[in-house]
Amino acid sequence: MSSKVMLRFASGLLFLFALGQIVGHYTHHDSKDMRVQKVLKVMMENKFDMYGQWRTYDENYTGMSLNLIFSLLAFSIMLWVLSVFTTRNRVLVRAMLVPISFCLLGYSITGFLFFFPSAAYTSFFAAVLTIVTMFSMVKKNSELK
């Protein structure tokens, strides 16, 4: 599989992850489980001082969920754009893939530890694709261009 295809596949995985996060973001209050409803009620009703702002835990989770959506969409777009440059500017692509891969590995670890398998595996496979792309872009006995 070419570097371009691997990055586009990783981009697609992150886009699907973002879509799932969007669905979860807008439906997480819809649970019929009474235990979940009780927890959500407490999370929405009790405000606390957070560095000068009165916030609820639900507001914190809402903000973090939106931040994840924005970052997943940004990474998805970045990987697609970088896929265009896999043959023209390998140095740039490899340099950009290092922090993106690190972040995706972090998402997969936290996904396995604190969330659920689909989020964890999606991040993990996207990270593997970006890491494999980085290493596949270095050809033996050739100089990076």
N, CA, C and O atoms as CSV, one atom per row, in Angstrom:
chain,resi,resn,atom,element,x,y,z
A,1,MET,N,N,0.843,-1.164,0.000
A,1,MET,CA,C,0.000,0.000,0.000
A,1,MET,C,C,0.900,1.243,0.000
A,1,MET,O,O,1.877,1.298,0.746
A,2,SER,N,N,0.583,2.212,-0.812
A,2,SER,CA,C,1.419,3.416,-0.910
A,2,SER,C,C,1.210,4.324,0.302
A,2,SER,O,O,0.209,4.223,1.010
A,3,SER,N,N,2.164,5.198,0.518
A,3,SER,CA,C,2.075,6.157,1.618
A,3,SER,C,C,0.826,7.015,1.489
A,3,SER,O,O,0.149,7.295,2.478
A,4,LYS,N,N,0.531,7.426,0.274
A,4,LYS,CA,C,-0.642,8.260,0.024
A,4,LYS,C,C,-1.917,7.539,0.441
A,4,LYS,O,O,-2.779,8.122,1.097
A,5,VAL,N,N,-2.034,6.287,0.063
A,5,VAL,CA,C,-3.232,5.498,0.385
A,5,VAL,C,C,-3.335,5.263,1.894
A,5,VAL,O,O,-4.423,5.344,2.465
A,6,MET,N,N,-2.198,4.971,2.537
A,6,MET,CA,C,-2.230,4.746,3.993
A,6,MET,C,C,-2.696,5.994,4.734
A,6,MET,O,O,-3.495,5.900,5.666
A,7,LEU,N,N,-2.207,7.155,4.329
A,7,LEU,CA,C,-2.619,8.390,4.993
A,7,LEU,C,C,-4.090,8.702,4.724
A,7,LEU,O,O,-4.790,9.205,5.602
A,8,ARG,N,N,-4.543,8.412,3.543
A,8,ARG,CA,C,-5.959,8.653,3.246
A,8,ARG,C,C,-6.862,7.682,3.999
A,8,ARG,O,O,-7.960,8.048,4.417
A,9,PHE,N,N,-6.403,6.454,4.169
A,9,PHE,CA,C,-7.165,5.496,4.958
A,9,PHE,C,C,-7.210,5.943,6.423
A,9,PHE,O,O,-8.264,5.885,7.056
A,10,ALA,N,N,-6.074,6.387,6.960
A,10,ALA,CA,C,-6.025,6.909,8.331
A,10,ALA,C,C,-6.934,8.132,8.467
A,10,ALA,O,O,-7.629,8.287,9.471
A,11,SER,N,N,-6.924,8.989,7.461
A,11,SER,CA,C,-7.800,10.163,7.450
A,11,SER,C,C,-9.265,9.745,7.524
A,11,SER,O,O,-10.051,10.326,8.272
A,12,GLY,N,N,-9.616,8.744,6.748
A,12,GLY,CA,C,-10.990,8.239,6.758
A,12,GLY,C,C,-11.377,7.656,8.104
A,12,GLY,O,O,-12.493,7.867,8.580
A,13,LEU,N,N,-10.454,6.921,8.721
A,13,LEU,CA,C,-10.735,6.371,10.053
A,13,LEU,C,C,-11.014,7.478,11.063
A,13,LEU,O,O,-11.944,7.381,11.863
A,14,LEU,N,N,-10.205,8.522,11.017
A,14,LEU,CA,C,-10.406,9.631,11.952
A,14,LEU,C,C,-11.700,10.377,11.662
A,14,LEU,O,O,-12.363,10.855,12.584
A,15,PHE,N,N,-12.063,10.480,10.387
A,15,PHE,CA,C,-13.330,11.122,10.043
A,15,PHE,C,C,-14.506,10.302,10.588
A,15,PHE,O,O,-15.470,10.863,11.108
A,16,LEU,N,N,-14.420,8.975,10.466
A,16,LEU,CA,C,-15.475,8.113,11.030
A,16,LEU,C,C,-15.532,8.234,12.551
A,16,LEU,O,O,-16.615,8.266,13.135
A,17,PHE,N,N,-14.369,8.301,13.189
A,17,PHE,CA,C,-14.298,8.493,14.631
A,17,PHE,C,C,-14.980,9.808,14.994
A,17,PHE,O,O,-15.750,9.864,15.953
A,18,ALA,N,N,-14.701,10.868,14.233
A,18,ALA,CA,C,-15.317,12.171,14.498
A,18,ALA,C,C,-16.836,12.095,14.344
A,18,ALA,O,O,-17.568,12.659,15.157
A,19,LEU,N,N,-17.312,11.408,13.315
A,19,LEU,CA,C,-18.759,11.263,13.136
A,19,LEU,C,C,-19.393,10.525,14.317
A,19,LEU,O,O,-20.454,10.915,14.805
A,20,GLY,N,N,-18.737,9.464,14.767
A,20,GLY,CA,C,-19.237,8.742,15.943
A,20,GLY,C,C,-19.243,9.622,17.182
A,20,GLY,O,O,-20.174,9.564,17.985
A,21,GLN,N,N,-18.207,10.434,17.340
A,21,GLN,CA,C,-18.141,11.342,18.474
A,21,GLN,C,C,-19.254,12.387,18.399
A,21,GLN,O,O,-19.836,12.749,19.422
A,22,ILE,N,N,-19.549,12.869,17.201
A,22,ILE,CA,C,-20.635,13.841,17.031
A,22,ILE,C,C,-21.971,13.217,17.431
A,22,ILE,O,O,-22.761,13.837,18.144
A,23,VAL,N,N,-22.219,11.998,16.975
A,23,VAL,CA,C,-23.460,11.307,17.337
A,23,VAL,C,C,-23.526,11.123,18.857
A,23,VAL,O,O,-24.550,11.411,19.477
A,24,GLY,N,N,-22.437,10.646,19.448
A,24,GLY,CA,C,-22.410,10.457,20.898
A,24,GLY,C,C,-22.579,11.767,21.651
A,24,GLY,O,O,-23.242,11.815,22.687
A,25,HIS,N,N,-21.984,12.818,21.132
A,25,HIS,CA,C,-22.073,14.131,21.775
A,25,HIS,C,C,-23.522,14.608,21.871
A,25,HIS,O,O,-23.950,15.126,22.903
A,26,TYR,N,N,-24.263,14.427,20.789
A,26,TYR,CA,C,-25.633,14.932,20.765
A,26,TYR,C,C,-26.673,13.953,21.305
A,26,TYR,O,O,-27.843,14.315,21.428
A,27,THR,N,N,-26.280,12.735,21.628
A,27,THR,CA,C,-27.254,11.757,22.129
A,27,THR,C,C,-26.935,11.238,23.532
A,27,THR,O,O,-27.672,10.401,24.053
A,28,HIS,N,N,-25.858,11.714,24.152
A,28,HIS,CA,C,-25.465,11.117,25.429
A,28,HIS,C,C,-26.459,11.380,26.555
A,28,HIS,O,O,-26.416,10.685,27.570
A,29,HIS,N,N,-27.338,12.344,26.415
A,29,HIS,CA,C,-28.367,12.588,27.437
A,29,HIS,C,C,-29.625,11.749,27.192
A,29,HIS,O,O,-30.565,11.816,27.984
A,30,ASP,N,N,-29.661,10.973,26.129
A,30,ASP,CA,C,-30.872,10.247,25.742
A,30,ASP,C,C,-31.019,8.866,26.385
A,30,ASP,O,O,-31.943,8.130,26.038
A,31,SER,N,N,-30.151,8.505,27.291
A,31,SER,CA,C,-30.202,7.172,27.888
A,31,SER,C,C,-31.507,6.970,28.665
A,31,SER,O,O,-31.997,7.882,29.331
A,32,LYS,N,N,-32.050,5.771,28.566
A,32,LYS,CA,C,-33.270,5.413,29.307
A,32,LYS,C,C,-32.933,4.783,30.664
A,32,LYS,O,O,-33.816,4.596,31.502
A,33,ASP,N,N,-31.667,4.461,30.873
A,33,ASP,CA,C,-31.226,3.853,32.130
A,33,ASP,C,C,-31.361,4.873,33.261
A,33,ASP,O,O,-30.790,5.962,33.192
A,34,MET,N,N,-32.114,4.519,34.294
A,34,MET,CA,C,-32.369,5.440,35.405
A,34,MET,C,C,-31.085,5.807,36.154
A,34,MET,O,O,-30.953,6.930,36.639
A,35,ARG,N,N,-30.143,4.870,36.250
A,35,ARG,CA,C,-28.870,5.182,36.923
A,35,ARG,C,C,-28.114,6.253,36.160
A,35,ARG,O,O,-27.545,7.168,36.755
A,36,VAL,N,N,-28.111,6.135,34.843
A,36,VAL,CA,C,-27.435,7.136,34.008
A,36,VAL,C,C,-28.135,8.482,34.161
A,36,VAL,O,O,-27.473,9.513,34.283
A,37,GLN,N,N,-29.459,8.483,34.157
A,37,GLN,CA,C,-30.212,9.733,34.297
A,37,GLN,C,C,-29.926,10.420,35.635
A,37,GLN,O,O,-29.821,11.645,35.694
A,38,LYS,N,N,-29.801,9.636,36.702
A,38,LYS,CA,C,-29.479,10.210,38.011
A,38,LYS,C,C,-28.101,10.864,38.011
A,38,LYS,O,O,-27.925,11.965,38.531
A,39,VAL,N,N,-27.140,10.180,37.426
A,39,VAL,CA,C,-25.782,10.722,37.357
A,39,VAL,C,C,-25.767,11.999,36.520
A,39,VAL,O,O,-25.163,12.996,36.917
A,40,LEU,N,N,-26.430,11.972,35.365
A,40,LEU,CA,C,-26.479,13.151,34.505
A,40,LEU,C,C,-27.142,14.331,35.215
A,40,LEU,O,O,-26.712,15.475,35.066
A,41,LYS,N,N,-28.180,14.046,35.978
A,41,LYS,CA,C,-28.873,15.119,36.710
A,41,LYS,C,C,-27.933,15.792,37.700
A,41,LYS,O,O,-27.874,17.019,37.774
A,42,VAL,N,N,-27.205,14.993,38.455
A,42,VAL,CA,C,-26.248,15.546,39.416
A,42,VAL,C,C,-25.143,16.320,38.696
A,42,VAL,O,O,-24.727,17.384,39.153
A,43,MET,N,N,-24.670,15.784,37.569
A,43,MET,CA,C,-23.606,16.446,36.806
A,43,MET,C,C,-24.068,17.774,36.212
A,43,MET,O,O,-23.254,18.677,36.022
A,44,MET,N,N,-25.366,17.906,35.916
A,44,MET,CA,C,-25.878,19.131,35.308
A,44,MET,C,C,-26.311,20.177,36.335
A,44,MET,O,O,-26.335,21.371,36.037
A,45,GLU,N,N,-26.653,19.726,37.545
A,45,GLU,CA,C,-27.204,20.656,38.540
A,45,GLU,C,C,-26.168,21.276,39.459
A,45,GLU,O,O,-26.392,22.368,39.982
A,46,ASN,N,N,-25.047,20.615,39.671
A,46,ASN,CA,C,-24.083,21.082,40.658
A,46,ASN,C,C,-22.928,21.814,39.995
A,46,ASN,O,O,-22.142,21.230,39.249
A,47,LYS,N,N,-22.842,23.121,40.289
A,47,LYS,CA,C,-21.757,23.939,39.742
A,47,LYS,C,C,-20.641,24.058,40.770
A,47,LYS,O,O,-20.881,23.996,41.976
A,48,PHE,N,N,-19.441,24.225,40.287
A,48,PHE,CA,C,-18.285,24.437,41.155
A,48,PHE,C,C,-17.392,25.482,40.525
A,48,PHE,O,O,-17.443,25.723,39.319
A,49,ASP,N,N,-16.571,26.101,41.360
A,49,ASP,CA,C,-15.668,27.143,40.881
A,49,ASP,C,C,-14.490,26.490,40.163
A,49,ASP,O,O,-13.743,25.703,40.744
A,50,MET,N,N,-14.347,26.834,38.901
A,50,MET,CA,C,-13.223,26.321,38.136
A,50,MET,C,C,-12.438,27.526,37.622
A,50,MET,O,O,-12.727,28.071,36.556
A,51,TYR,N,N,-11.459,27.918,38.393
A,51,TYR,CA,C,-10.581,29.034,38.033
A,51,TYR,C,C,-11.362,30.304,37.714
A,51,TYR,O,O,-11.094,30.976,36.718
A,52,GLY,N,N,-12.330,30.625,38.572
A,52,GLY,CA,C,-13.088,31.865,38.427
A,52,GLY,C,C,-14.379,31.738,37.638
A,52,GLY,O,O,-15.108,32.720,37.503
A,53,GLN,N,N,-14.681,30.571,37.119
A,53,GLN,CA,C,-15.927,30.331,36.384
A,53,GLN,C,C,-16.724,29.241,37.090
A,53,GLN,O,O,-16.163,28.221,37.491
A,54,TRP,N,N,-18.016,29.448,37.243
A,54,TRP,CA,C,-18.871,28.425,37.831
A,54,TRP,C,C,-19.335,27.495,36.714
A,54,TRP,O,O,-20.044,27.905,35.795
A,55,ARG,N,N,-18.923,26.244,36.816
A,55,ARG,CA,C,-19.216,25.256,35.779
A,55,ARG,C,C,-19.728,23.958,36.409
A,55,ARG,O,O,-19.486,23.673,37.582
A,56,THR,N,N,-20.441,23.185,35.592
A,56,THR,CA,C,-20.851,21.849,36.010
A,56,THR,C,C,-19.928,20.837,35.333
A,56,THR,O,O,-19.230,21.152,34.369
A,57,TYR,N,N,-19.945,19.600,35.872
A,57,TYR,CA,C,-19.168,18.552,35.213
A,57,TYR,C,C,-19.722,18.276,33.816
A,57,TYR,O,O,-18.963,17.943,32.906
A,58,ASP,N,N,-21.022,18.411,33.642
A,58,ASP,CA,C,-21.598,18.201,32.318
A,58,ASP,C,C,-21.053,19.226,31.327
A,58,ASP,O,O,-20.775,18.884,30.178
A,59,GLU,N,N,-20.900,20.465,31.754
A,59,GLU,CA,C,-20.325,21.481,30.869
A,59,GLU,C,C,-18.871,21.140,30.523
A,59,GLU,O,O,-18.444,21.332,29.385
A,60,ASN,N,N,-18.111,20.635,31.504
A,60,ASN,CA,C,-16.731,20.222,31.223
A,60,ASN,C,C,-16.689,19.093,30.204
A,60,ASN,O,O,-15.901,19.140,29.259
A,61,TYR,N,N,-17.528,18.082,30.386
A,61,TYR,CA,C,-17.550,16.975,29.441
A,61,TYR,C,C,-18.014,17.430,28.062
A,61,TYR,O,O,-17.515,16.940,27.049
A,62,THR,N,N,-18.960,18.358,28.016
A,62,THR,CA,C,-19.422,18.891,26.742
A,62,THR,C,C,-18.280,19.598,26.017
A,62,THR,O,O,-18.071,19.382,24.823
A,63,GLY,N,N,-17.550,20.435,26.731
A,63,GLY,CA,C,-16.421,21.145,26.134
A,63,GLY,C,C,-15.340,20.199,25.644
A,63,GLY,O,O,-14.806,20.378,24.550
A,64,MET,N,N,-15.016,19.201,26.439
A,64,MET,CA,C,-13.981,18.246,26.035
A,64,MET,C,C,-14.437,17.411,24.836
A,64,MET,O,O,-13.631,17.083,23.966
A,65,SER,N,N,-15.715,17.070,24.791
A,65,SER,CA,C,-16.251,16.326,23.651
A,65,SER,C,C,-16.144,17.155,22.379
A,65,SER,O,O,-15.751,16.642,21.331
A,66,LEU,N,N,-16.491,18.434,22.469
A,66,LEU,CA,C,-16.368,19.311,21.298
A,66,LEU,C,C,-14.908,19.469,20.884
A,66,LEU,O,O,-14.598,19.469,19.693
A,67,ASN,N,N,-14.002,19.605,21.871
A,67,ASN,CA,C,-12.577,19.701,21.540
A,67,ASN,C,C,-12.093,18.456,20.796
A,67,ASN,O,O,-11.316,18.558,19.846
A,68,LEU,N,N,-12.552,17.288,21.229
A,68,LEU,CA,C,-12.159,16.054,20.547
A,68,LEU,C,C,-12.691,16.036,19.120
A,68,LEU,O,O,-11.978,15.631,18.202
A,69,ILE,N,N,-13.922,16.464,18.924
A,69,ILE,CA,C,-14.495,16.508,17.576
A,69,ILE,C,C,-13.654,17.420,16.682
A,69,ILE,O,O,-13.305,17.047,15.562
A,70,PHE,N,N,-13.331,18.615,17.181
A,70,PHE,CA,C,-12.537,19.560,16.379
A,70,PHE,C,C,-11.157,18.984,16.049
A,70,PHE,O,O,-10.681,19.108,14.921
A,71,SER,N,N,-10.522,18.359,17.032
A,71,SER,CA,C,-9.174,17.832,16.769
A,71,SER,C,C,-9.221,16.634,15.825
A,71,SER,O,O,-8.335,16.493,14.982
A,72,LEU,N,N,-10.216,15.777,15.940
A,72,LEU,CA,C,-10.333,14.646,15.020
A,72,LEU,C,C,-10.569,15.121,13.588
A,72,LEU,O,O,-9.980,14.589,12.646
A,73,LEU,N,N,-11.429,16.117,13.430
A,73,LEU,CA,C,-11.660,16.652,12.091
A,73,LEU,C,C,-10.399,17.320,11.542
A,73,LEU,O,O,-10.078,17.169,10.363
A,74,ALA,N,N,-9.688,18.055,12.389
A,74,ALA,CA,C,-8.454,18.711,11.951
A,74,ALA,C,C,-7.409,17.675,11.542
A,74,ALA,O,O,-6.775,17.821,10.497
A,75,PHE,N,N,-7.220,16.631,12.349
A,75,PHE,CA,C,-6.250,15.586,12.000
A,75,PHE,C,C,-6.654,14.867,10.723
A,75,PHE,O,O,-5.804,14.526,9.900
A,76,SER,N,N,-7.952,14.637,10.557
A,76,SER,CA,C,-8.429,13.977,9.343
A,76,SER,C,C,-8.084,14.814,8.114
A,76,SER,O,O,-7.594,14.288,7.115
A,77,ILE,N,N,-8.339,16.099,8.191
A,77,ILE,CA,C,-8.028,17.004,7.072
A,77,ILE,C,C,-6.516,17.085,6.865
A,77,ILE,O,O,-6.043,17.047,5.728
A,78,MET,N,N,-5.757,17.196,7.955
A,78,MET,CA,C,-4.298,17.284,7.843
A,78,MET,C,C,-3.716,16.049,7.165
A,78,MET,O,O,-2.848,16.171,6.301
A,79,LEU,N,N,-4.181,14.864,7.547
A,79,LEU,CA,C,-3.661,13.641,6.936
A,79,LEU,C,C,-3.997,13.581,5.453
A,79,LEU,O,O,-3.180,13.134,4.648
A,80,TRP,N,N,-5.185,14.026,5.090
A,80,TRP,CA,C,-5.559,14.029,3.671
A,80,TRP,C,C,-4.657,14.984,2.893
A,80,TRP,O,O,-4.170,14.651,1.812
A,81,VAL,N,N,-4.441,16.166,3.451
A,81,VAL,CA,C,-3.569,17.143,2.791
A,81,VAL,C,C,-2.136,16.609,2.704
A,81,VAL,O,O,-1.491,16.730,1.663
A,82,LEU,N,N,-1.643,16.023,3.790
A,82,LEU,CA,C,-0.281,15.479,3.774
A,82,LEU,C,C,-0.132,14.347,2.763
A,82,LEU,O,O,0.950,14.143,2.213
A,83,SER,N,N,-1.206,13.616,2.518
A,83,SER,CA,C,-1.123,12.509,1.555
A,83,SER,C,C,-0.758,13.009,0.161
A,83,SER,O,O,-0.160,12.273,-0.625
A,84,VAL,N,N,-1.107,14.232,-0.146
A,84,VAL,CA,C,-0.782,14.815,-1.446
A,84,VAL,C,C,0.726,15.019,-1.595
A,84,VAL,O,O,1.260,14.976,-2.703
A,85,PHE,N,N,1.413,15.245,-0.458
A,85,PHE,CA,C,2.830,15.589,-0.490
A,85,PHE,C,C,3.774,14.417,-0.217
A,85,PHE,O,O,4.971,14.626,-0.022
A,86,THR,N,N,3.258,13.206,-0.200
A,86,THR,CA,C,4.109,12.054,0.140
A,86,THR,C,C,5.238,11.829,-0.850
A,86,THR,O,O,6.276,11.276,-0.483
A,87,THR,N,N,5.062,12.238,-2.077
A,87,THR,CA,C,6.149,12.089,-3.047
A,87,THR,C,C,6.901,13.388,-3.277
A,87,THR,O,O,8.072,13.362,-3.655
A,88,ARG,N,N,6.253,14.518,-3.058
A,88,ARG,CA,C,6.866,15.815,-3.330
A,88,ARG,C,C,7.712,16.351,-2.179
A,88,ARG,O,O,8.733,17.000,-2.408
A,89,ASN,N,N,7.293,16.081,-0.946
A,89,ASN,CA,C,8.012,16.634,0.194
A,89,ASN,C,C,7.960,15.652,1.365
A,89,ASN,O,O,7.223,15.853,2.330
A,90,ARG,N,N,8.737,14.611,1.260
A,90,ARG,CA,C,8.728,13.550,2.272
A,90,ARG,C,C,9.201,14.053,3.630
A,90,ARG,O,O,8.716,13.588,4.661
A,91,VAL,N,N,10.132,14.987,3.648
A,91,VAL,CA,C,10.644,15.514,4.916
A,91,VAL,C,C,9.518,16.200,5.696
A,91,VAL,O,O,9.353,15.972,6.894
A,92,LEU,N,N,8.759,17.027,5.012
A,92,LEU,CA,C,7.634,17.713,5.648
A,92,LEU,C,C,6.604,16.710,6.160
A,92,LEU,O,O,6.149,16.800,7.300
A,93,VAL,N,N,6.249,15.769,5.319
A,93,VAL,CA,C,5.231,14.785,5.708
A,93,VAL,C,C,5.689,13.997,6.928
A,93,VAL,O,O,4.931,13.832,7.883
A,94,ARG,N,N,6.919,13.513,6.899
A,94,ARG,CA,C,7.433,12.749,8.051
A,94,ARG,C,C,7.467,13.607,9.311
A,94,ARG,O,O,7.119,13.129,10.391
A,95,ALA,N,N,7.877,14.858,9.189
A,95,ALA,CA,C,7.937,15.745,10.359
A,95,ALA,C,C,6.546,15.977,10.950
A,95,ALA,O,O,6.391,16.014,12.171
A,96,MET,N,N,5.557,16.131,10.110
A,96,MET,CA,C,4.189,16.356,10.593
A,96,MET,C,C,3.566,15.084,11.170
A,96,MET,O,O,2.722,15.156,12.063
A,97,LEU,N,N,3.979,13.930,10.664
A,97,LEU,CA,C,3.397,12.677,11.151
A,97,LEU,C,C,3.873,12.312,12.551
A,97,LEU,O,O,3.195,11.558,13.249
A,98,VAL,N,N,5.005,12.821,12.970
A,98,VAL,CA,C,5.506,12.489,14.317
A,98,VAL,C,C,4.531,12.954,15.404
A,98,VAL,O,O,4.094,12.125,16.202
A,99,PRO,N,N,4.169,14.246,15.471
A,99,PRO,CA,C,3.238,14.650,16.532
A,99,PRO,C,C,1.829,14.088,16.342
A,99,PRO,O,O,1.133,13.795,17.314
A,100,ILE,N,N,1.416,13.942,15.083
A,100,ILE,CA,C,0.087,13.373,14.844
A,100,ILE,C,C,0.035,11.928,15.331
A,100,ILE,O,O,-0.934,11.528,15.976
A,101,SER,N,N,1.063,11.144,15.029
A,101,SER,CA,C,1.122,9.745,15.481
A,101,SER,C,C,1.143,9.658,16.988
A,101,SER,O,O,0.465,8.816,17.579
A,102,PHE,N,N,1.921,10.529,17.615
A,102,PHE,CA,C,2.000,10.559,19.083
A,102,PHE,C,C,0.617,10.819,19.679
A,102,PHE,O,O,0.211,10.144,20.625
A,103,CYS,N,N,-0.098,11.787,19.134
A,103,CYS,CA,C,-1.431,12.102,19.636
A,103,CYS,C,C,-2.398,10.940,19.414
A,103,CYS,O,O,-3.184,10.613,20.303
A,104,LEU,N,N,-2.348,10.318,18.242
A,104,LEU,CA,C,-3.240,9.197,17.958
A,104,LEU,C,C,-2.953,8.006,18.862
A,104,LEU,O,O,-3.875,7.306,19.280
A,105,LEU,N,N,-1.674,7.771,19.164
A,105,LEU,CA,C,-1.348,6.716,20.132
A,105,LEU,C,C,-1.926,7.052,21.502
A,105,LEU,O,O,-2.446,6.180,22.198
A,106,GLY,N,N,-1.830,8.315,21.879
A,106,GLY,CA,C,-2.421,8.750,23.148
A,106,GLY,C,C,-3.926,8.549,23.172
A,106,GLY,O,O,-4.478,8.091,24.172
A,107,TYR,N,N,-4.598,8.890,22.066
A,107,TYR,CA,C,-6.042,8.668,21.979
A,107,TYR,C,C,-6.367,7.183,22.111
A,107,TYR,O,O,-7.351,6.817,22.755
A,108,SER,N,N,-5.554,6.336,21.511
A,108,SER,CA,C,-5.846,4.897,21.584
A,108,SER,C,C,-5.633,4.378,23.003
A,108,SER,O,O,-6.417,3.557,23.480
A,109,ILE,N,N,-4.600,4.835,23.677
A,109,ILE,CA,C,-4.353,4.391,25.059
A,109,ILE,C,C,-5.490,4.842,25.971
A,109,ILE,O,O,-6.028,4.038,26.732
A,110,THR,N,N,-5.860,6.117,25.901
A,110,THR,CA,C,-6.959,6.587,26.749
A,110,THR,C,C,-8.278,5.939,26.339
A,110,THR,O,O,-9.151,5.716,27.178
A,111,GLY,N,N,-8.421,5.638,25.052
A,111,GLY,CA,C,-9.624,4.939,24.602
A,111,GLY,C,C,-9.752,3.566,25.232
A,111,GLY,O,O,-10.830,3.178,25.682
A,112,PHE,N,N,-8.635,2.820,25.265
A,112,PHE,CA,C,-8.657,1.497,25.898
A,112,PHE,C,C,-8.853,1.594,27.405
A,112,PHE,O,O,-9.561,0.773,27.987
A,113,LEU,N,N,-8.241,2.581,28.042
A,113,LEU,CA,C,-8.309,2.694,29.504
A,113,LEU,C,C,-9.629,3.263,30.015
A,113,LEU,O,O,-10.139,2.809,31.039
A,114,PHE,N,N,-10.192,4.256,29.310
A,114,PHE,CA,C,-11.307,5.006,29.880
A,114,PHE,C,C,-12.586,5.018,29.055
A,114,PHE,O,O,-13.630,5.427,29.563
A,115,PHE,N,N,-12.537,4.586,27.808
A,115,PHE,CA,C,-13.723,4.702,26.973
A,115,PHE,C,C,-14.173,3.342,26.464
A,115,PHE,O,O,-14.508,2.472,27.267
A,116,PHE,N,N,-14.188,3.138,25.165
A,116,PHE,CA,C,-14.718,1.883,24.632
A,116,PHE,C,C,-13.905,1.451,23.422
A,116,PHE,O,O,-13.210,2.262,22.811
A,117,PRO,N,N,-13.992,0.176,23.079
A,117,PRO,CA,C,-13.111,-0.404,22.062
A,117,PRO,C,C,-13.147,0.270,20.689
A,117,PRO,O,O,-12.092,0.434,20.075
A,118,SER,N,N,-14.304,0.662,20.191
A,118,SER,CA,C,-14.331,1.217,18.828
A,118,SER,C,C,-13.500,2.493,18.717
A,118,SER,O,O,-12.788,2.681,17.730
A,119,ALA,N,N,-13.580,3.359,19.704
A,119,ALA,CA,C,-12.760,4.582,19.695
A,119,ALA,C,C,-11.279,4.224,19.812
A,119,ALA,O,O,-10.437,4.796,19.119
A,120,ALA,N,N,-10.974,3.284,20.684
A,120,ALA,CA,C,-9.578,2.889,20.899
A,120,ALA,C,C,-8.977,2.249,19.651
A,120,ALA,O,O,-7.868,2.600,19.247
A,121,TYR,N,N,-9.690,1.328,19.049
A,121,TYR,CA,C,-9.169,0.652,17.864
A,121,TYR,C,C,-9.052,1.598,16.663
A,121,TYR,O,O,-8.097,1.510,15.891
A,122,THR,N,N,-10.009,2.486,16.513
A,122,THR,CA,C,-9.944,3.442,15.410
A,122,THR,C,C,-8.683,4.291,15.527
A,122,THR,O,O,-7.957,4.468,14.550
A,123,SER,N,N,-8.426,4.813,16.719
A,123,SER,CA,C,-7.221,5.621,16.947
A,123,SER,C,C,-5.963,4.780,16.758
A,123,SER,O,O,-4.985,5.230,16.161
A,124,PHE,N,N,-6.001,3.563,17.269
A,124,PHE,CA,C,-4.833,2.694,17.179
A,124,PHE,C,C,-4.473,2.394,15.717
A,124,PHE,O,O,-3.311,2.504,15.326
A,125,PHE,N,N,-5.474,2.014,14.915
A,125,PHE,CA,C,-5.191,1.689,13.517
A,125,PHE,C,C,-4.742,2.920,12.730
A,125,PHE,O,O,-3.881,2.820,11.857
A,126,ALA,N,N,-5.324,4.077,13.037
A,126,ALA,CA,C,-4.873,5.311,12.382
A,126,ALA,C,C,-3.428,5.611,12.780
A,126,ALA,O,O,-2.634,6.033,11.939
A,127,ALA,N,N,-3.078,5.398,14.055
A,127,ALA,CA,C,-1.700,5.615,14.508
A,127,ALA,C,C,-0.747,4.652,13.815
A,127,ALA,O,O,0.329,5.057,13.374
A,128,VAL,N,N,-1.127,3.394,13.715
A,128,VAL,CA,C,-0.281,2.405,13.045
A,128,VAL,C,C,-0.054,2.811,11.590
A,128,VAL,O,O,1.069,2.738,11.090
A,129,LEU,N,N,-1.104,3.232,10.922
A,129,LEU,CA,C,-0.961,3.647,9.518
A,129,LEU,C,C,-0.027,4.846,9.382
A,129,LEU,O,O,0.786,4.889,8.459
A,130,THR,N,N,-0.129,5.814,10.279
A,130,THR,CA,C,0.750,6.984,10.179
A,130,THR,C,C,2.190,6.612,10.501
A,130,THR,O,O,3.114,7.131,9.874
A,131,ILE,N,N,2.396,5.722,11.467
A,131,ILE,CA,C,3.760,5.298,11.817
A,131,ILE,C,C,4.371,4.475,10.685
A,131,ILE,O,O,5.529,4.680,10.321
A,132,VAL,N,N,3.599,3.550,10.132
A,132,VAL,CA,C,4.093,2.751,9.009
A,132,VAL,C,C,4.416,3.665,7.822
A,132,VAL,O,O,5.408,3.453,7.125
A,133,THR,N,N,3.592,4.659,7.599
A,133,THR,CA,C,3.851,5.615,6.523
A,133,THR,C,C,5.173,6.332,6.749
A,133,THR,O,O,5.964,6.486,5.818
A,134,MET,N,N,5.417,6.773,7.981
A,134,MET,CA,C,6.682,7.466,8.283
A,134,MET,C,C,7.880,6.598,7.908
A,134,MET,O,O,8.808,7.062,7.246
A,135,PHE,N,N,7.854,5.344,8.331
A,135,PHE,CA,C,8.987,4.458,8.071
A,135,PHE,C,C,9.059,4.015,6.611
A,135,PHE,O,O,10.150,3.768,6.098
A,136,SER,N,N,7.938,3.914,5.951
A,136,SER,CA,C,7.961,3.484,4.550
A,136,SER,C,C,8.461,4.586,3.621
A,136,SER,O,O,8.843,4.316,2.483
A,137,MET,N,N,8.460,5.814,4.101
A,137,MET,CA,C,8.904,6.932,3.263
A,137,MET,C,C,10.422,7.068,3.223
A,137,MET,O,O,10.947,7.884,2.465
A,138,VAL,N,N,11.128,6.286,4.021
A,138,VAL,CA,C,12.590,6.295,3.991
A,138,VAL,C,C,13.033,5.071,3.203
A,138,VAL,O,O,12.861,3.937,3.650
A,139,LYS,N,N,13.593,5.303,2.053
A,139,LYS,CA,C,14.072,4.199,1.222
A,139,LYS,C,C,15.539,3.969,1.526
A,139,LYS,O,O,16.290,4.916,1.759
A,140,LYS,N,N,15.938,2.724,1.523
A,140,LYS,CA,C,17.338,2.390,1.756
A,140,LYS,C,C,18.222,3.024,0.676
A,140,LYS,O,O,17.868,3.063,-0.502
A,141,ASN,N,N,19.363,3.509,1.112
A,141,ASN,CA,C,20.345,4.104,0.212
A,141,ASN,C,C,19.801,5.295,-0.585
A,141,ASN,O,O,20.255,5.563,-1.698
A,142,SER,N,N,18.835,5.999,-0.011
A,142,SER,CA,C,18.347,7.198,-0.702
A,142,SER,C,C,18.284,8.341,0.294
A,142,SER,O,O,18.167,8.138,1.503
A,143,GLU,N,N,18.362,9.513,-0.232
A,143,GLU,CA,C,18.305,10.705,0.591
A,143,GLU,C,C,16.883,11.196,0.646
A,143,GLU,O,O,16.168,11.133,-0.354
A,144,LEU,N,N,16.453,11.688,1.804
A,144,LEU,CA,C,15.109,12.261,1.896
A,144,LEU,C,C,15.058,13.543,1.067
A,144,LEU,O,O,16.004,14.330,1.051
A,145,LYS,N,N,13.953,13.730,0.391
A,145,LYS,CA,C,13.762,14.952,-0.398
A,145,LYS,C,C,12.545,15.674,0.105
A,145,LYS,O,O,12.196,16.733,-0.417
